[in-house]
Amino acid sequence: MFTYHLDEETDLNLFEDHHAAELFALIDQNRAYLRKWMAWLDGTQSAADMQSFIRLTRQQFADNNGFQVGIWYRDKLVGVIGFHAIDWANRKTEIGYWLGAEYQGKGLMTRSAAALTDYAFKTLKLNRVGISCAPDNLPSRAIPERLGFTNEGVMRQVEWLYDHFVDHVVFGMLVSEWRVHQPSSKRSVLEIGS
């Protein structure tokens, strides 16, 4: 089990099998919006696809190789955030995320990304957290910029997006920098178990 209580309205929770239909509904409602930046949408056509995704994410968590969690706002699933994988030898990871269109502008993703960054440094004892996104994906870019991540440059044509390659801007945060840039908000409640 993984639960991170961000505030009285928002929690990050590890997915369970019964979340498949809710997750698929959120993706399906936001398909046109997400398609501009997410390359995996064509492979997501049913709740059964979400069952497979959830099983993979739970295995990722069990293997101590990161995790994907749902963002629940006012008891409703509104997005996903997680660690793509953890490179334990080099003590680094990368955060990926997406949020339903109607939930943009509430600070949900900024707080969620701050929580995962904090968790990566304080609990997992990692040295580096990265975030990358397309240069024109301004809402996604705003997250690491708000959190004080360093813009480390552009990787050219790094992702195939349906019919064309896209560049990615790479942002990085080191544990030594996080202590300086860490948002001064009240502590969140974190529960981890199996």
Secondary structure, 3 states (H helix, E strand, C coil): CEEEEEECCEEEEECCHHHHHHHHHHHHHCHHHHHCCCCCHHHCCCHHHHHHHHHHHHHHHHCCCCCEEEEEECCEEEEEEEEEEEECCCCEEEEEEEECHHHCCCCHHHHHHHHHHHHHHHCCCCCEEEEEECCCCHHHHHHHHHCCCEEEEEEEEEEEECCEEEEEEEEEEEHHHHHHHCCCCCCCEEEECC
